[in-house]
Amino acid sequence: MKIGIPRALLYYWYGHEWESFWRDCGVEVVVSGPTDRSTIEDGAKVALDELCLPVKIFLGHVIKLAKRVDRIMIPHLIKVEPNAYICPKFMGLPDVVRHTLPELVDQLLIVKVGPKQVDQFKAMQTAAGQLGIKIKNQKSKVTGLNPALKCLNNLSKDRTHHQLTIGILGHPYCVYDSCFNLNLLKRLTENNVNIITPEMLPESCRGIGAGKLEKELFWTVGRYQFDALEWMLHGAETQIDGFIQVMPFACGPEAIVGDLLERRIKQAGKPLLKLSYEEHSGEAGVITRLEAFLDLIRYRSKVC
């Protein structure tokens, strides 16, 4: 049996351990390749216009896997921690795929996490049981972050030659999918910029930012960004010169979280560049805004 895993959405947190689980089950794992323009075009062609670009990209990866595997794993992530939820589109992801690609219904392998059971390992066990697979000697926890950190390790990390340090805020599938963000991280490193992302947050710092909000935040990824922002401002080993927020156009949760993050960054007196992406975003506009932002920070540093 071949099980396909789309390289999209929270694959960038949990993908390595999803792969390891299925390999330990004795099945062949096929991960779709990195996102390219054809992936976006395939997904956008079949998706409703109202869907955000990351979900369209997910559909594109599902299409690319369909002829290569027996089953396609669809992560139905409702909750991955107590008292917080994932984006509403994640909650409806299996239905989105079923109705968008009805010809693939028999290939879909749904792994449901939440609303009551937030243990991903047990959810994977349940999915394996549906395939008649017996679980043997596997670890009992899914912790995540491996693919995201691997992306970071592939970038230059020699900080002695970097002129600026920029904090990147955004969902992992926006930060680490280079086709989505038009090679943002690579462009920054090529401009001698040191990058700090939420996935660098020490585990001991969880809750330090979201816990200061007047009301409890409902979204796990939003909480993570607030914790990361607080750490970047006060606990990171390097002084942050400015922030870039990466988000999909028309993202509901980010419309709220992004505004709250912007207010906090302004209170700290740090520059902020907000980059919003959809399938028609062009490189020229992003490059111009990015270069202007970096130049302004450098000039500001000299003047002040």
C-alpha positions as CSV (number, residue, x, y, z in Angstrom):
1,M,0.0,0.0,0.0
2,K,1.1,3.5,-0.8
3,I,-0.1,6.4,1.4
4,G,0.3,10.0,0.0
5,I,0.8,13.0,2.3
6,P,0.2,16.5,0.8
7,R,3.1,18.9,1.4
8,A,0.8,21.6,2.6
9,L,-0.9,23.3,5.6
10,L,0.4,21.8,8.9
11,Y,2.6,19.4,7.2
12,Y,5.2,22.0,8.0
13,W,4.7,21.2,11.7
14,Y,3.8,17.6,11.8
15,G,4.8,16.1,8.4
16,H,8.0,14.3,9.5
17,E,6.2,12.4,12.3
18,W,3.2,11.6,10.0
19,E,5.8,10.1,7.6
20,S,7.5,8.2,10.4
21,F,4.2,6.8,11.7
22,W,3.2,5.3,8.4
23,R,6.6,3.9,7.6
24,D,6.6,2.2,11.0
25,C,3.3,0.7,10.0
26,G,5.1,-0.9,7.0
27,V,3.5,1.0,4.2
28,E,5.2,3.1,1.5
29,V,4.9,6.9,2.0
30,V,4.8,9.3,-0.9
31,V,5.1,13.0,0.0
32,S,4.1,15.4,-2.8
33,G,6.9,17.6,-4.1
34,P,7.5,21.3,-3.1
35,T,4.7,23.6,-4.2
36,D,5.2,25.1,-7.7
37,R,3.1,27.2,-10.0
38,S,1.4,24.2,-11.5
39,T,0.3,23.1,-8.0
40,I,-1.3,26.5,-7.4
41,E,-3.0,26.4,-10.8
42,D,-4.3,22.9,-10.3
43,G,-5.8,23.8,-6.9
44,A,-7.2,27.2,-8.0
45,K,-8.8,25.6,-11.0
46,V,-11.1,23.4,-9.0
47,A,-11.5,25.4,-5.8
48,L,-14.1,28.0,-4.9
49,D,-12.9,31.5,-5.2
50,E,-13.6,32.2,-1.5
51,L,-11.0,29.6,-0.3
52,C,-7.7,31.0,0.8
53,L,-4.5,30.3,-1.2
54,P,-3.1,27.7,1.3
55,V,-6.2,25.5,0.9
56,K,-6.1,25.9,-2.8
57,I,-2.4,24.8,-2.6
58,F,-3.5,21.8,-0.5
59,L,-6.0,20.8,-3.2
60,G,-3.2,21.1,-5.8
61,H,-1.0,18.7,-3.8
62,V,-3.9,16.2,-3.5
63,I,-4.4,16.2,-7.3
64,K,-0.7,15.6,-7.8
65,L,-0.7,12.6,-5.5
66,A,-3.9,11.0,-6.8
67,K,-2.4,8.9,-9.6
68,R,0.7,7.9,-7.5
69,V,-0.8,6.4,-4.3
70,D,-3.6,4.1,-3.0
71,R,-4.7,6.4,-0.2
72,I,-4.2,10.2,0.4
73,M,-4.0,11.3,4.1
74,I,-6.3,14.2,4.8
75,P,-5.4,15.7,8.2
76,H,-8.7,16.7,9.8
77,L,-7.3,18.9,12.5
78,I,-10.0,20.5,14.7
79,K,-7.9,20.8,17.9
80,V,-4.3,19.9,18.5
81,E,-4.3,21.3,22.1
82,P,-6.9,21.8,24.8
83,N,-9.0,25.1,24.7
84,A,-7.9,26.2,21.2
85,Y,-8.9,25.4,17.7
86,I,-7.3,25.4,14.2
87,C,-8.7,27.5,11.3
88,P,-12.4,26.8,10.4
89,K,-11.2,25.7,6.9
90,F,-9.1,23.0,8.5
91,M,-12.2,21.8,10.4
92,G,-14.0,21.4,7.1
93,L,-11.0,20.2,5.0
94,P,-12.3,16.7,4.4
95,D,-15.7,18.1,3.1
96,V,-13.8,20.6,1.0
97,V,-11.8,17.9,-0.7
98,R,-14.8,15.5,-1.1
99,H,-17.0,18.1,-2.8
100,T,-14.2,19.7,-4.8
101,L,-12.7,16.4,-6.0
102,P,-15.5,13.8,-5.7
103,E,-13.7,11.4,-8.0
104,L,-11.1,10.9,-5.2
105,V,-13.5,10.1,-2.4
106,D,-12.5,6.4,-2.2
107,Q,-8.8,7.3,-1.9
108,L,-9.2,9.7,1.1
109,L,-7.9,8.6,4.4
110,I,-9.2,11.0,7.1
111,V,-7.1,11.5,10.3
112,K,-9.4,13.3,12.7
113,V,-7.9,15.1,15.7
114,G,-10.4,16.7,18.0
115,P,-12.7,18.1,19.2
116,K,-12.5,15.8,22.2
117,Q,-9.4,13.7,21.4
118,V,-6.4,15.9,20.8
119,D,-3.8,13.2,20.8
120,Q,-2.5,13.0,17.2
121,F,-0.9,9.6,17.8
122,K,-4.1,8.0,18.8
123,A,-5.9,9.6,15.8
124,M,-3.2,8.1,13.6
125,Q,-3.7,4.7,15.3
126,T,-7.5,4.9,14.6
127,A,-6.8,5.7,10.9
128,A,-4.4,2.8,10.7
129,G,-6.9,0.5,12.2
130,Q,-9.4,1.4,9.5
131,L,-6.9,0.0,7.0
132,G,-6.4,-3.2,9.0
133,I,-2.9,-2.2,10.1
134,K,-1.6,-3.4,13.5
135,I,0.6,-0.9,15.4
136,K,3.9,-2.2,16.7
137,N,6.4,-0.5,19.0
138,Q,5.8,3.1,18.0
139,K,6.4,6.2,20.0
140,S,3.3,7.6,21.6
141,K,3.6,11.3,20.9
142,V,3.5,13.7,17.9
143,T,5.4,16.9,18.7
144,G,5.8,18.5,15.3
145,L,8.1,21.3,13.9
146,N,10.6,19.0,12.0
147,P,9.9,20.1,8.4
148,A,9.8,23.8,9.5
149,L,13.2,23.6,11.2
150,K,14.6,21.7,8.3
151,C,13.6,24.6,6.0
152,L,15.4,27.0,8.3
153,N,18.5,24.8,8.5
154,N,18.7,24.9,4.7
155,L,19.2,28.7,4.8
156,S,22.4,30.5,5.7
157,K,22.7,30.9,9.5
158,D,26.1,32.6,9.8
159,R,25.0,35.6,11.8
160,T,28.4,37.3,11.9
161,H,27.8,38.7,8.4
162,H,24.2,39.7,8.8
163,Q,23.4,43.4,8.9
164,L,19.8,43.1,10.1
165,T,17.7,40.7,12.1
166,I,14.0,40.4,11.0
167,G,11.3,38.5,12.9
168,I,8.9,36.6,10.6
169,L,5.3,36.1,11.8
170,G,2.8,33.9,10.1
171,H,1.3,30.4,9.8
172,P,4.0,27.8,9.0
173,Y,2.6,27.0,5.6
174,C,2.9,30.7,4.7
175,V,6.4,31.1,6.1
176,Y,8.0,27.9,4.8
177,D,6.3,27.4,1.4
178,S,8.7,29.3,-0.8
179,C,6.3,29.2,-3.8
180,F,3.5,30.7,-1.7
181,N,5.6,33.6,-0.4
182,L,7.7,34.0,-3.5
183,N,11.0,33.0,-2.0
184,L,10.8,35.5,0.9
185,L,13.2,33.7,3.3
186,K,15.8,33.2,0.5
187,R,15.5,36.8,-0.6
188,L,16.1,37.9,3.0
189,T,19.2,35.8,3.5
190,E,20.6,37.0,0.2
191,N,20.2,40.6,1.6
192,N,22.3,39.6,4.6
193,V,19.4,39.4,6.9
194,N,19.2,37.1,9.9
195,I,15.8,35.4,10.2
196,I,13.9,34.6,13.4
197,T,10.7,32.6,13.0
198,P,8.0,31.4,15.5
199,E,9.3,27.8,15.2
200,M,12.5,28.9,16.9
201,L,10.5,29.6,20.1
202,P,11.8,27.7,23.1
203,E,9.2,25.3,24.5
204,S,9.7,27.0,27.9
205,C,8.3,30.3,26.4
206,R,4.9,28.9,25.4
207,G,2.2,31.1,26.8
208,I,4.3,34.2,27.5
209,G,2.6,36.3,24.8
210,A,-0.9,34.9,24.4
211,G,-1.3,34.9,28.2
212,K,-1.1,38.7,28.3
213,L,-4.1,39.2,26.1
214,E,-7.3,40.6,27.7
215,K,-9.3,37.6,26.4
216,E,-8.2,34.1,25.7
217,L,-7.4,33.5,22.0
218,F,-9.2,30.7,20.3
219,W,-6.6,29.8,17.6
220,T,-3.6,27.6,18.2
221,V,-1.4,29.2,15.5
222,G,-2.5,32.7,16.6
223,R,-1.4,31.9,20.2
224,Y,1.9,30.6,18.9
225,Q,2.5,33.9,17.0
226,F,1.9,36.0,20.1
227,D,4.2,33.8,22.2
228,A,6.8,34.1,19.5
229,L,6.4,37.9,19.2
230,E,6.9,38.3,23.0
231,W,10.0,36.1,22.9
232,M,11.4,38.0,19.9
233,L,10.9,41.3,21.6
234,H,12.3,40.4,25.0
235,G,14.0,37.0,25.0
236,A,15.6,36.3,21.7
237,E,19.4,36.1,21.6
238,T,19.5,38.7,18.9
239,Q,18.0,42.2,18.8
240,I,15.1,42.4,16.3
241,D,15.3,45.3,13.9
242,G,11.9,44.8,12.4
243,F,9.0,42.4,11.6
244,I,7.5,40.9,8.5
245,Q,4.0,39.4,8.7
246,V,3.1,36.9,6.0
247,M,-0.5,36.0,5.5
248,P,-3.0,34.7,2.9
249,F,-5.4,37.2,1.5
250,A,-8.9,37.0,3.1
251,C,-7.8,34.8,6.0
252,G,-10.5,35.2,8.7
253,P,-8.4,34.4,11.8
254,E,-5.4,36.5,10.6
255,A,-7.7,39.5,10.1
256,I,-8.0,39.6,13.9
257,V,-4.7,38.1,15.0
258,G,-2.8,40.3,12.5
259,D,-4.3,43.5,13.8
260,L,-3.5,42.6,17.4
261,L,0.1,41.7,16.5
262,E,0.4,45.0,14.6
263,R,-0.7,46.9,17.7
264,R,1.8,45.1,19.9
265,I,4.7,45.7,17.4
266,K,3.8,49.4,17.2
267,Q,3.8,49.7,21.0
268,A,7.3,48.3,20.9
269,G,8.4,50.9,18.3
270,K,9.4,48.4,15.7
271,P,8.9,48.6,11.9
272,L,6.4,46.2,10.4
273,L,5.9,45.0,6.8
274,K,2.6,43.1,6.1
275,L,2.6,40.9,3.0
276,S,-0.7,39.4,1.9
277,Y,-0.6,36.7,-0.8
278,E,-3.1,35.2,-3.2
279,E,-2.6,33.2,-6.4
280,H,-2.1,36.3,-8.6
281,S,0.6,37.8,-6.4
282,G,3.6,38.9,-8.4
283,E,7.3,38.8,-7.5
284,A,8.0,42.4,-8.7
285,G,5.7,44.0,-6.1
286,V,7.0,41.8,-3.3
287,I,10.6,42.5,-4.1
288,T,10.0,46.2,-4.3
289,R,8.3,46.4,-1.0
290,L,10.8,44.1,0.7
291,E,13.8,46.1,-0.6
292,A,12.2,49.4,0.4
293,F,11.4,48.0,3.9
294,L,15.0,46.9,4.5
295,D,16.4,50.2,3.2
296,L,14.2,52.2,5.5
297,I,15.3,50.1,8.5
298,R,19.0,50.6,7.6
299,Y,18.5,54.4,7.1
300,R,16.6,54.6,10.3
301,S,19.4,52.9,12.2
302,K,21.9,55.3,10.8
303,V,19.8,58.4,11.6
304,C,18.8,57.3,15.1
